[in-house]
Amino acid sequence: MTDTVETGRPARPAGRPRSAEADEAIISAALELVANRGIGAVSIEAIATAAGVGKTTIYRRWENKEALIVDALASIQDPPPKLAGTSARDDLVLLVDYIRRHNEALSSKLMACVMTEASDELREVYLKHIIEPRRELMREVLRDGIANGELIPDLDIELTLSLLSGPMLTMVKIWKMQVAPDTAERIVDAVLNGIARR
């Protein structure tokens, strides 16, 4: 997700064009500071100093630190994988493996900061604009699987979504495991096949 996240801020007034160079410097400074210090220890003043701009330059672009952080996080999100659409299983493997690959990026470290340190407002915006679109993509795959007969018609989509994403998140976020490349495939097959003896 590379576009700037909509955060409900009023439209910026017309006037002198924004400097792309300043925008990039501010975003980079915010990301580095949050990754190294955590959200609570970072201020607009610190970001301005690191970016080599004045505080007013930042406030002309973002109304507060949290709005800036959300935009900064959105700027480094990898796009979700392109789904082949040939089968629900194959598409689910791609989406679950995306969790593994995403954990290797800077955005994973920053996500941990958001989930543990951020205010309820920032966390809600982050979940709505960055996390929820990925979850909805998996829901669409599950719905398509139901529609084409691959999956049972009375499937509990929300529960299945958690069963698919939960194991990978636990391994890479909580246990910090180095998981094998085929882990996503094994997770998806375990969920689709079940564990009961037939």
C-alpha positions as CSV (number, residue, x, y, z in Angstrom):
1,M,0.0,0.0,0.0
2,T,1.9,3.0,-1.2
3,D,-0.8,5.7,-1.4
4,T,-1.1,8.1,1.5
5,V,-3.7,6.9,4.0
6,E,-6.8,9.0,4.3
7,T,-6.9,10.1,8.0
8,G,-9.9,12.4,8.0
9,R,-7.8,15.5,7.9
10,P,-9.3,18.6,6.1
11,A,-8.1,19.3,2.6
12,R,-4.9,21.3,2.5
13,P,-5.4,24.8,1.4
14,A,-4.1,25.9,-2.0
15,G,-0.9,27.8,-2.0
16,R,2.8,27.2,-2.6
17,P,3.3,23.7,-3.9
18,R,4.6,21.1,-1.4
19,S,8.2,20.0,-1.7
20,A,8.5,16.3,-2.5
21,E,12.0,16.4,-1.1
22,A,10.8,17.8,2.2
23,D,7.9,15.2,2.3
24,E,10.4,12.4,1.8
25,A,12.8,13.7,4.4
26,I,10.0,14.0,7.0
27,I,8.6,10.6,6.3
28,S,12.0,9.0,6.5
29,A,12.9,10.7,9.7
30,A,9.6,9.7,11.3
31,L,10.1,6.1,10.3
32,E,13.6,5.9,11.6
33,L,12.8,7.6,14.9
34,V,9.8,5.5,15.6
35,A,11.6,2.3,14.8
36,N,14.6,3.2,17.0
37,R,12.8,5.0,19.9
38,G,9.2,4.0,19.9
39,I,6.2,6.2,19.3
40,G,6.0,7.8,22.8
41,A,9.6,9.0,22.7
42,V,9.2,10.7,19.3
43,S,8.0,14.3,19.0
44,I,7.3,16.6,16.0
45,E,10.3,18.6,17.1
46,A,12.6,15.6,16.9
47,I,11.2,14.6,13.5
48,A,11.7,18.2,12.2
49,T,15.3,18.3,13.5
50,A,16.1,14.9,11.9
51,A,14.5,15.9,8.6
52,G,16.2,19.3,8.5
53,V,12.9,21.2,8.3
54,G,11.0,23.5,10.6
55,K,8.1,22.3,12.7
56,T,5.8,24.6,10.8
57,T,6.7,22.7,7.6
58,I,5.4,19.5,9.2
59,Y,2.3,21.1,10.6
60,R,1.4,22.5,7.2
61,R,1.2,18.8,6.0
62,W,-0.1,16.9,9.1
63,E,-2.2,18.1,11.9
64,N,-0.4,16.0,14.5
65,K,2.3,13.4,15.1
66,E,-0.2,10.5,14.8
67,A,-1.4,11.6,11.4
68,L,2.2,11.8,10.2
69,I,3.0,8.4,11.6
70,V,0.0,6.7,9.9
71,D,1.1,8.3,6.5
72,A,4.7,7.2,7.1
73,L,3.6,3.6,7.8
74,A,1.4,3.6,4.7
75,S,4.3,4.7,2.6
76,I,6.3,1.6,3.2
77,Q,3.6,-1.1,3.0
78,D,4.4,-3.7,0.4
79,P,1.4,-4.3,-2.0
80,P,-0.4,-7.6,-1.4
81,P,0.6,-10.4,-3.8
82,K,-1.2,-10.7,-7.1
83,L,-3.6,-13.5,-6.9
84,A,-3.8,-16.0,-9.7
85,G,-7.5,-16.8,-9.1
86,T,-7.1,-20.4,-10.2
87,S,-8.0,-21.9,-6.8
88,A,-8.9,-20.7,-3.3
89,R,-6.1,-22.9,-1.9
90,D,-3.3,-21.4,-4.1
91,D,-4.5,-17.8,-3.4
92,L,-4.7,-18.5,0.3
93,V,-1.1,-19.8,0.3
94,L,0.1,-16.6,-1.3
95,L,-1.8,-14.4,1.3
96,V,-0.6,-16.4,4.3
97,D,3.0,-16.4,3.0
98,Y,2.7,-12.6,2.6
99,I,2.6,-12.5,6.4
100,R,5.9,-14.3,6.6
101,R,7.6,-12.1,4.0
102,H,6.1,-8.9,5.5
103,N,7.7,-9.8,8.9
104,E,11.1,-9.4,7.4
105,A,10.4,-5.7,6.5
106,L,10.8,-2.5,8.5
107,S,7.1,-2.2,8.5
108,S,6.8,-5.2,10.8
109,K,8.9,-3.6,13.5
110,L,6.9,-0.4,13.2
111,M,3.6,-2.3,13.4
112,A,4.7,-3.7,16.7
113,C,5.2,-0.1,18.0
114,V,1.7,0.9,16.8
115,M,0.0,-2.1,18.4
116,T,1.7,-1.7,21.8
117,E,2.3,2.0,22.2
118,A,-0.1,3.9,20.0
119,S,-3.3,5.7,21.2
120,D,-6.6,4.0,20.5
121,E,-7.2,6.6,17.8
122,L,-3.9,5.8,15.9
123,R,-4.4,2.1,16.4
124,E,-7.9,2.3,15.0
125,V,-6.8,4.3,11.9
126,Y,-3.9,1.9,11.3
127,L,-6.1,-1.2,11.5
128,K,-8.8,0.3,9.3
129,H,-6.6,1.6,6.5
130,I,-3.6,-0.8,6.5
131,I,-4.6,-4.1,8.1
132,E,-8.2,-4.4,7.2
133,P,-7.8,-4.2,3.4
134,R,-5.5,-7.3,3.6
135,R,-8.0,-9.1,5.7
136,E,-10.8,-8.2,3.2
137,L,-8.7,-9.7,0.4
138,M,-8.6,-13.0,2.2
139,R,-12.3,-12.8,2.8
140,E,-12.9,-12.4,-0.9
141,V,-10.8,-15.5,-1.7
142,L,-12.9,-17.5,0.8
143,R,-16.1,-16.1,-0.6
144,D,-15.0,-17.1,-4.1
145,G,-14.1,-20.5,-2.8
146,I,-17.6,-21.0,-1.4
147,A,-19.2,-19.7,-4.7
148,N,-17.2,-22.1,-6.9
149,G,-17.7,-25.1,-4.7
150,E,-14.2,-25.5,-3.4
151,L,-15.2,-24.7,0.2
152,I,-18.3,-25.7,2.2
153,P,-21.3,-23.4,1.8
154,D,-21.8,-22.7,5.5
155,L,-18.1,-21.8,6.1
156,D,-17.5,-19.4,9.0
157,I,-15.4,-16.8,7.1
158,E,-14.2,-14.8,10.1
159,L,-13.2,-17.9,12.1
160,T,-11.4,-19.4,9.0
161,L,-9.6,-16.1,8.4
162,S,-8.2,-16.3,12.0
163,L,-7.3,-20.0,11.6
164,L,-5.3,-19.2,8.5
165,S,-3.5,-16.1,9.6
166,G,-3.1,-16.9,13.3
167,P,-0.4,-19.6,13.1
168,M,1.9,-17.5,10.9
169,L,1.4,-14.4,13.0
170,T,2.2,-16.4,16.2
171,M,5.3,-17.9,14.8
172,V,6.8,-14.7,13.3
173,K,5.5,-12.0,15.7
174,I,5.4,-13.7,19.1
175,W,7.9,-16.6,18.9
176,K,10.2,-14.8,16.4
177,M,10.7,-18.0,14.5
178,Q,12.5,-18.4,11.2
179,V,9.8,-20.3,9.4
180,A,10.4,-22.4,6.3
181,P,9.3,-21.1,2.9
182,D,6.6,-23.9,2.7
183,T,5.0,-23.0,6.0
184,A,2.2,-21.1,4.4
185,E,1.3,-24.1,2.2
186,R,1.3,-26.4,5.2
187,I,-0.9,-24.0,7.3
188,V,-3.4,-23.7,4.5
189,D,-3.6,-27.4,3.8
190,A,-4.0,-28.1,7.6
191,V,-6.9,-25.7,7.8
192,L,-8.5,-26.9,4.5
193,N,-8.1,-30.6,5.3
194,G,-8.8,-30.4,9.0
195,I,-7.2,-32.6,11.7
196,A,-10.0,-35.1,12.5
197,R,-9.4,-38.7,11.4
198,R,-11.8,-39.8,8.7
